[in-house]
Amino acid sequence: MHKLKYNPVKCCICKKNIVYKFKNSKRTSIYPTTKGIYKLESYDVICKSCNLIYSNPEPTLQSQGRYYKNKFMNKKLIPDYNIKNQIKFIKKNISKNSLVLEIGSSNNFLINKLRLLGYKASGTDVKSKTISKKFDLILINHMLEHISNPKKFLIKLKENLKKNGLLAIEVPNLLQYRLDNTLVLSAEHIYHFTEKTLRYLLEKSGYSFFYKEKKYVSRKASIRLVFKNNESKKILKPSKKDLILNIKSYQNELNKFKKLKNKYRNLASKLNNTPSNKVIYFWGYNTIFLNIFNFLNRPKKQGCKIVDQNFNKIVNFNFDKVTKKIFNPNNSFSDRKKKLVVICSLTWAKEIKKNLINKKIKNKNIIVPKF
């Protein structure tokens, strides 16, 4: 199992190390990659000066870069966000003559859609080479919470944004984590923002607040703020009242996150009790699958099958001394054996469930975990 390398850090905004350490702050997540399984760990603190919640120690850029480089990316999948809202947001803010850059563009799904509509759009990965162009709008969508030292990143980004150009950032909203079912407390997320801490970070990085987008957000329970590339005349610093609220809100979420392990164990226990003549399929080779699989008994581990759109990128799966082949979901489920299918790819659960029903698998034999 691979691990990231970590370094101790100070708050990236105020450079202070006066923090409150959360109880039960350790968050552990396991993720499959093309290079094997990675174990990620985070220990959360909150800066008492600016209220920013972050992981300390923090993954090194090099270590983090290797991990994300090897993560699975299926170019055929539709994004796990509201693509219509994304396009409406773009249309609202810029004309088709403007230059658009999406950072963390994944499989460039949005970029290709915008190009078909006539926009001059480009996409890049956060670790890509230096870009020489200057853009009218830069879009960062659910990516800032993943990267080390976001202030340094944002300051550097000004080189690619025209004077008074727009920077749109969307992140999960710490104060609404309870409404989000996408595992926002994954150890991949090393920063946790409220509207005020996000705004403070951007204003301290040399941007001025333009407006808050309330209607066209890509995911529920998110904050989308728009900034301009010019120095802010007035910087809005979070208050002590906000500090108390942030501590209470995040501690509640950490307590819930700790209970996830029991939910994985309970589902695995249910699967362990299924009849021996019923084959268990897992759709989705991801962290949810790995956590459930971890609690299966040996016969169930050896008898189950795993399907994933990335089947051709995985030579084999080896976890807990069990080696298994990953199958193509399009060529599976055709045999006459009794089946139970656990959908681990929750983002696409509706589409997958419809696909399974079309393959004559009964609804009662399809499990969509709820966390």
TORNU-955593 format. One line per field, with one value per residue (C-alpha): x, y, z; residue number from 1. Coordinates in nm, 4 decimals, decimal comma, padded with zeros to 6 digits. Last residue first. Layout:
xx: [X; ...]
yy: [Y; ...]
zz: [Z; ...]
num: [NUM; ...]
//
This chain:
xx: [-02,3688; -02,6307; -02,5148; -02,7004; -02,7886; -02,9419; -03,0969; -03,4382; -03,4466; -03,4280; -03,1459; -03,2873; -02,9950; -03,2189; -03,2513; -02,8736; -02,8473; -03,1154; -02,9201; -02,6007; -02,7667; -02,9154; -02,5911; -02,3679; -02,2393; -02,2647; -02,0054; -02,0185; -02,3262; -02,3575; -02,5013; -02,6483; -02,6621; -02,8058; -02,6192; -02,7690; -02,4731; -02,5118; -02,4110; -02,0853; -01,9733; -02,0655; -01,9399; -01,5847; -01,4256; -01,1536; -00,9492; -00,8901; -00,5960; -00,6766; -00,3917; -00,5816; -00,5913; -00,4678; -00,6713; -00,5398; -00,3991; -00,6183; -00,6310; -00,8570; -01,1173; -01,1519; -01,5281; -01,5495; -01,6672; -01,5623; -01,6648; -01,7176; -01,6216; -01,2782; -01,3858; -01,7054; -01,5104; -01,2610; -01,5112; -01,5983; -01,4914; -01,2179; -01,4442; -01,6762; -01,3909; -01,2367; -01,5693; -01,6302; -01,2734; -01,3128; -01,3459; -01,7077; -01,9807; -01,9351; -02,0877; -02,1853; -02,2578; -02,5500; -02,5035; -02,3419; -02,6562; -02,6022; -02,4856; -02,1457; -02,3238; -02,5206; -02,2001; -02,0331; -02,3167; -02,2761; -01,8969; -01,9175; -02,1740; -01,9550; -01,6570; -01,8716; -01,9288; -01,6012; -01,7290; -02,0254; -01,7930; -01,5846; -01,8983; -01,9972; -01,6426; -01,6697; -01,9853; -01,8745; -01,5328; -01,6780; -01,9434; -01,6893; -01,4547; -01,7388; -01,8113; -01,4425; -01,4777; -01,3779; -01,1754; -01,3362; -01,0606; -01,1417; -00,9597; -00,9222; -00,6355; -00,7335; -00,8025; -01,1737; -01,3525; -01,6547; -01,7777; -01,9462; -02,0187; -02,1524; -02,4226; -02,5616; -02,3227; -02,2523; -02,3762; -02,5884; -02,8393; -02,6554; -02,3427; -02,1709; -02,0285; -01,7174; -01,4701; -01,1304; -00,8205; -00,4648; -00,4102; -00,5348; -00,8640; -00,8816; -00,8156; -01,0611; -01,3340; -01,2824; -01,2793; -01,6034; -01,7980; -01,6926; -01,4055; -01,2440; -00,8887; -00,7102; -00,9774; -00,8257; -00,8750; -01,2413; -01,4521; -01,6635; -01,7925; -02,0188; -02,3527; -02,3707; -02,6496; -02,4668; -02,1649; -02,3687; -02,1611; -01,8391; -01,9606; -01,7973; -01,5928; -01,6651; -01,4250; -01,4790; -01,1873; -01,2846; -01,0504; -00,9991; -00,6445; -00,6259; -00,5704; -00,2761; -00,0179; -00,2832; -00,2566; 00,0713; -00,1088; -00,3789; -00,1290; 00,0631; -00,2650; -00,3768; -00,0809; -00,1436; -00,4307; -00,7528; -00,9906; -00,9109; -01,0463; -01,4228; -01,4531; -01,1845; -01,2899; -01,0667; -01,2346; -01,0915; -00,7710; -00,4024; -00,1981; 00,1516; 00,0504; 00,3178; 00,3177; 00,0389; 00,0096; -00,3323; -00,4604; -00,5704; -00,8708; -00,9194; -01,2212; -01,2671; -01,6462; -01,8435; -02,1131; -01,9234; -01,6203; -01,8203; -01,9261; -01,5658; -01,4471; -01,7188; -01,6159; -01,2443; -01,1720; -01,0735; -01,0803; -00,8781; -00,8236; -01,0865; -00,9675; -01,1936; -01,0913; -01,3662; -01,5137; -01,8094; -01,9205; -01,8697; -02,0532; -02,4066; -02,3048; -02,0446; -02,2982; -02,5507; -02,2833; -02,1996; -02,5651; -02,6267; -02,3252; -02,4616; -02,1782; -02,0491; -01,9089; -02,0352; -01,8015; -01,6243; -01,2824; -01,2544; -00,9960; -00,8303; -00,5829; -00,2164; -00,1325; -00,3319; -00,1035; 00,2211; 00,1242; 00,0392; 00,3843; 00,5533; 00,3366; 00,4049; 00,0961; 00,0074; 00,0854; -00,1441; -00,4718; -00,6742; -00,9620; -00,9334; -01,0701; -00,8436; -00,6536; -00,7552; -00,6439; -00,8401; -00,6775; -00,7340; -00,5134; -00,5336; -00,4265; -00,4252; -00,3605; -00,2947; -00,3758; -00,1872; -00,0008; -00,3035; -00,4857; -00,7164; -00,8040; -00,7932; -00,9100; -00,8035; -00,9201; -00,7465; -00,9187; -01,0687; -01,0856; -01,0037; -00,6823; -00,7260; -00,4494; -00,1965; 00,0601; 00,0605; 00,1372; -00,1787; -00,3263; -00,1382; -00,1832; 00,1425; 00,2739; 00,4216; 00,5314; 00,3751; 00,4693; 00,1862; 00,1410; 00,1377; 00,0000]
yy: [00,6999; 00,5178; 00,2118; 00,1363; -00,2355; -00,4117; -00,7573; -00,6198; -00,4199; -00,7363; -00,7868; -00,8255; -00,6518; -00,3486; -00,3431; -00,3295; -00,0331; 00,1570; 00,0937; 00,2195; 00,5400; 00,6091; 00,5213; 00,7531; 00,9559; 00,6535; 00,4438; 00,1703; -00,0057; -00,3422; -00,6104; -00,9378; -01,2147; -01,5596; -01,7314; -01,7299; -01,5611; -01,2235; -01,0108; -00,8858; -00,7738; -00,4058; -00,4009; -00,4861; -00,6988; -00,6329; -00,9468; -01,0551; -01,1093; -01,1466; -01,0894; -00,8151; -00,6127; -00,7110; -00,5993; -00,6970; -00,5452; -00,2382; 00,0085; -00,2100; -00,2405; 00,1387; 00,1239; -00,0963; -00,4432; -00,6445; -01,0049; -01,1827; -01,5392; -01,4885; -01,1959; -01,3789; -01,6894; -01,4768; -01,2749; -00,9249; -00,6332; -00,4921; -00,5346; -00,2665; -00,0168; -00,1057; -00,0675; 00,2761; 00,3841; 00,2900; 00,0029; 00,0605; -00,1967; -00,4704; -00,8060; -01,0676; -01,4131; -01,5981; -01,9741; -01,9157; -01,7496; -01,3942; -01,3645; -01,2132; -00,9453; -00,8299; -00,8243; -00,6185; -00,3656; -00,3444; -00,3078; -00,0243; 00,1522; 00,0958; 00,2556; 00,5519; 00,6316; 00,8230; 01,0542; 01,1501; 01,2677; 01,4578; 01,6290; 01,7426; 01,8710; 02,0707; 02,2507; 02,3244; 02,4556; 02,6621; 02,8194; 02,9105; 03,0639; 03,2547; 03,4267; 03,5092; 03,6958; 03,6238; 03,9003; 04,1006; 04,2744; 04,6207; 04,7806; 04,4439; 04,4279; 04,3447; 04,0257; 04,0066; 03,7504; 03,5199; 03,2993; 02,9604; 02,7863; 02,4309; 02,2324; 02,1103; 02,0721; 02,2731; 02,6074; 02,8355; 02,9978; 03,1623; 03,3014; 03,5272; 03,8529; 04,0508; 04,0012; 04,1547; 03,9428; 03,9766; 03,6519; 03,8060; 03,8767; 03,5177; 03,3619; 03,5976; 03,5099; 03,1388; 03,1907; 03,3894; 03,1532; 02,8584; 02,6416; 02,3086; 02,2389; 01,9004; 01,7183; 01,3937; 01,2560; 01,2148; 01,4343; 01,5503; 01,1944; 01,2802; 01,2785; 01,6530; 01,7998; 01,7473; 01,9275; 02,2474; 02,4727; 02,3448; 02,4487; 02,2336; 02,4457; 02,6603; 02,9254; 03,1728; 03,4007; 03,6921; 03,9243; 04,2728; 04,2664; 03,9475; 03,6172; 03,3859; 03,5610; 03,5871; 03,2073; 03,2385; 03,4205; 03,1537; 02,8651; 03,0298; 03,0826; 02,7247; 02,5755; 02,2069; 02,1223; 01,9281; 02,1959; 02,4091; 02,1435; 02,1552; 02,3757; 02,6279; 02,8414; 03,1076; 03,3837; 03,6516; 03,4534; 03,5374; 03,2952; 03,1636; 02,8479; 02,6848; 02,3057; 02,0993; 02,0131; 02,1782; 01,9922; 02,1921; 02,2919; 02,5443; 02,7338; 02,9788; 02,9510; 02,8584; 02,6360; 02,3247; 02,4694; 02,5042; 02,1377; 02,0291; 02,2350; 02,0920; 01,7328; 01,8103; 01,4662; 01,6228; 02,0016; 02,0687; 02,4259; 02,5508; 02,8302; 03,0620; 03,3233; 03,5680; 03,6129; 03,3924; 03,6500; 03,6186; 03,6045; 03,4743; 03,2397; 03,0762; 03,0294; 02,8812; 02,6363; 02,5236; 02,5000; 02,2647; 02,0501; 01,9802; 01,7797; 01,4219; 01,4567; 01,2274; 00,9320; 00,8618; 00,9961; 00,7567; 00,8892; 00,6594; 00,8219; 00,7827; 01,1477; 01,2376; 01,0291; 01,1368; 01,5040; 01,4644; 01,3247; 01,6043; 01,8762; 01,7470; 01,6367; 01,8585; 01,8046; 01,9653; 01,9507; 02,2688; 02,4636; 02,8412; 03,0475; 03,3507; 03,3918; 03,0799; 02,8654; 02,5402; 02,1966; 01,8666; 01,5587; 01,3935; 01,0512; 00,8984; 00,5288; 00,4555; 00,1283; 00,0227; 00,2053; 00,2557; 00,3924; 00,2569; 00,4838; 00,4360; 00,7091; 00,7984; 01,1008; 01,1810; 01,4657; 01,2574; 01,5811; 01,8903; 02,0807; 02,4541; 02,6541; 02,9310; 02,8453; 03,1689; 03,2206; 03,4338; 03,2718; 02,9410; 02,8526; 02,6905; 02,3612; 02,0271; 01,8133; 01,4960; 01,2171; 01,0185; 00,6478; 00,3402; 00,0000]
zz: [00,3889; 00,1862; -00,0063; -00,3337; -00,3338; -00,6348; -00,5890; -00,4882; -00,8145; -01,0197; -01,2676; -01,6185; -01,7953; -01,8447; -01,4654; -01,4432; -01,6815; -01,4898; -01,1695; -01,3331; -01,4526; -01,1088; -00,9260; -01,1316; -00,8374; -00,6094; -00,7907; -00,5247; -00,6658; -00,4897; -00,7198; -00,5908; -00,8476; -00,9080; -01,1907; -01,5405; -01,7111; -01,8859; -01,5825; -01,7393; -02,0851; -02,0515; -01,6916; -01,8114; -01,5412; -01,2821; -01,2097; -00,8523; -00,6196; -00,2513; -00,0052; 00,1780; -00,1415; -00,4854; -00,7850; -01,1233; -01,4406; -01,3959; -01,6839; -01,9009; -01,6238; -01,5974; -01,6595; -01,3495; -01,2548; -00,9486; -00,8868; -00,5531; -00,4667; -00,3088; -00,0967; 00,0020; 00,1105; 00,3133; 00,5130; 00,3972; 00,6169; 00,3877; 00,0847; 00,2220; 00,2629; -00,0726; -00,2536; -00,1062; -00,1926; -00,5588; -00,8056; -00,9001; -00,9578; -00,6964; -00,7874; -00,5302; -00,6724; -00,5094; -00,4517; -00,1101; 00,0242; 00,1578; 00,5189; 00,4395; 00,2367; 00,5410; 00,7471; 00,4740; 00,4969; 00,8746; 00,8528; 00,6004; 00,8198; 01,1273; 00,9521; 00,8556; 01,2238; 01,2418; 00,9690; 01,1858; 01,4663; 01,2119; 01,0828; 01,4318; 01,4899; 01,1679; 01,2691; 01,6266; 01,5246; 01,2402; 01,4635; 01,7328; 01,4762; 01,3108; 01,6418; 01,6671; 01,3372; 00,9760; 00,8033; 00,5221; 00,3258; 00,1917; -00,1002; -00,2741; -00,5221; -00,8782; -01,0682; -01,0050; -00,7906; -00,8263; -00,5424; -00,5690; -00,2387; -00,2492; -00,0691; -00,4026; -00,6907; -01,0057; -00,8816; -01,0995; -00,8644; -00,5765; -00,7421; -00,4892; -00,6252; -00,7173; -00,4289; -00,5016; -00,5642; -00,4297; -00,2370; 00,0901; -00,0884; -00,2115; 00,1296; 00,3020; 00,0509; 00,1068; 00,4848; 00,4702; 00,2429; 00,4560; 00,3505; 00,4339; 00,3189; 00,2960; 00,0983; -00,0315; 00,3217; 00,2306; 00,4517; 00,1576; 00,1125; -00,1830; 00,0032; 00,0762; 00,2880; 00,6187; 00,4706; 00,4686; 00,6969; 00,5383; 00,1927; -00,0753; -00,3184; -00,6247; -00,7509; -01,0316; -01,1258; -01,3468; -01,5386; -01,3955; -01,5385; -01,7427; -01,5657; -01,6362; -01,4152; -01,1413; -01,1051; -00,9160; -00,6357; -00,6325; -00,6076; -00,3239; -00,1387; -00,2068; -00,0161; -00,0929; -00,3241; -00,2710; -00,1374; -00,4432; -00,6831; -00,6553; -00,9655; -01,0519; -01,3499; -01,5006; -01,6988; -01,9268; -01,9807; -02,0240; -02,2315; -02,1505; -01,9635; -01,7456; -01,7522; -01,5963; -01,2260; -01,1802; -01,4834; -01,7838; -01,9874; -02,2654; -02,3942; -02,6801; -02,6800; -02,9919; -02,8422; -02,9520; -02,7745; -02,4537; -02,4643; -02,5234; -02,2265; -02,0020; -02,0789; -02,0566; -01,8981; -01,5634; -01,6083; -01,2934; -01,4043; -01,6489; -01,8749; -02,0747; -02,3354; -02,4289; -02,7756; -02,6803; -02,4233; -02,0493; -01,7151; -01,7694; -02,0512; -01,8256; -01,5437; -01,7839; -01,9053; -01,5524; -01,4582; -01,7498; -01,6519; -01,3046; -01,1474; -01,1482; -01,4983; -01,7790; -01,8183; -02,1469; -02,0511; -01,7581; -01,5156; -01,2651; -01,0284; -01,1211; -01,1790; -00,8690; -00,6461; -00,8095; -00,7747; -00,4065; -00,3369; -00,5312; -00,3765; -00,0251; 00,1649; 00,4640; 00,8329; 00,9324; 00,7437; 00,7104; 00,8601; 00,8123; 01,1026; 01,0355; 01,3655; 01,5546; 01,2612; 01,2637; 01,2796; 01,1023; 01,0792; 00,7369; 00,6123; 00,2637; 00,1907; -00,1744; -00,3483; -00,6603; -00,9351; -01,1617; -00,8586; -00,5872; -00,2947; 00,0820; 00,3194; 00,6727; 00,8711; 01,2009; 01,3845; 01,6633; 01,8627; 01,6609; 01,7230; 01,7754; 01,6151; 01,6626; 01,3948; 01,1995; 00,8303; 00,7907; 00,4813; 00,4408; 00,8086; 00,9153; 00,7801; 00,8918; 00,5951; 00,4550; 00,2155; 00,0606; 00,1236; -00,1013; 00,0000]
num: [371; 370; 369; 368; 367; 366; 365; 364; 363; 362; 361; 360; 359; 358; 357; 356; 355; 354; 353; 352; 351; 350; 349; 348; 347; 346; 345; 344; 343; 342; 341; 340; 339; 338; 337; 336; 335; 334; 333; 332; 331; 330; 329; 328; 327; 326; 325; 324; 323; 322; 321; 320; 319; 318; 317; 316; 315; 314; 313; 312; 311; 310; 309; 308; 307; 306; 305; 304; 303; 302; 301; 300; 299; 298; 297; 296; 295; 294; 293; 292; 291; 290; 289; 288; 287; 286; 285; 284; 283; 282; 281; 280; 279; 278; 277; 276; 275; 274; 273; 272; 271; 270; 269; 268; 267; 266; 265; 264; 263; 262; 261; 260; 259; 258; 257; 256; 255; 254; 253; 252; 251; 250; 249; 248; 247; 246; 245; 244; 243; 242; 241; 240; 239; 238; 237; 236; 235; 234; 233; 232; 231; 230; 229; 228; 227; 226; 225; 224; 223; 222; 221; 220; 219; 218; 217; 216; 215; 214; 213; 212; 211; 210; 209; 208; 207; 206; 205; 204; 203; 202; 201; 200; 199; 198; 197; 196; 195; 194; 193; 192; 191; 190; 189; 188; 187; 186; 185; 184; 183; 182; 181; 180; 179; 178; 177; 176; 175; 174; 173; 172; 171; 170; 169; 168; 167; 166; 165; 164; 163; 162; 161; 160; 159; 158; 157; 156; 155; 154; 153; 152; 151; 150; 149; 148; 147; 146; 145; 144; 143; 142; 141; 140; 139; 138; 137; 136; 135; 134; 133; 132; 131; 130; 129; 128; 127; 126; 125; 124; 123; 122; 121; 120; 119; 118; 117; 116; 115; 114; 113; 112; 111; 110; 109; 108; 107; 106; 105; 104; 103; 102; 101; 100; 99; 98; 97; 96; 95; 94; 93; 92; 91; 90; 89; 88; 87; 86; 85; 84; 83; 82; 81; 80; 79; 78; 77; 76; 75; 74; 73; 72; 71; 70; 69; 68; 67; 66; 65; 64; 63; 62; 61; 60; 59; 58; 57; 56; 55; 54; 53; 52; 51; 50; 49; 48; 47; 46; 45; 44; 43; 42; 41; 40; 39; 38; 37; 36; 35; 34; 33; 32; 31; 30; 29; 28; 27; 26; 25; 24; 23; 22; 21; 20; 19; 18; 17; 16; 15; 14; 13; 12; 11; 10; 9; 8; 7; 6; 5; 4; 3; 2; 1]
//
